[in-house]
């Protein structure tokens, strides 16, 4: 048994496959996800698990070079959650963020109900 870090086997495998420049999403419970994008669904009930705790756990294991959030999140908690962990954050319209979803490696769905709690994370390199 692992002693620390991510325990969800599907999430562990997806994170291990990530490479430099690839992207993934941590999403709220309502983000429309394209049918052909793999989803790691951690949502249990509305509000559980929270975006921030899932986001923080994943970022503890991933090299990151930037992120994308919706402009609608700017000035609200979702922006704060992302900017507390990532320096380079670009804001685009929620519609443009959704248009980028077909190219992500996977989406991690949380139970978060705070509007616009979605981030596209751009992987960096650890060396």
Secondary structure, 3 states (H helix, E strand, C coil): CCCCCCCCHHHHHHHHHCCCCCEEEEECCCCCCCCCCCEEECCCECCECCHHHHHHHHHCCCCEEEEEEEHHHCCCHHHHHHHCCCCCEEEECHHHHHHCHHHCCCEEECCCCCCCCCEEEEECCCC
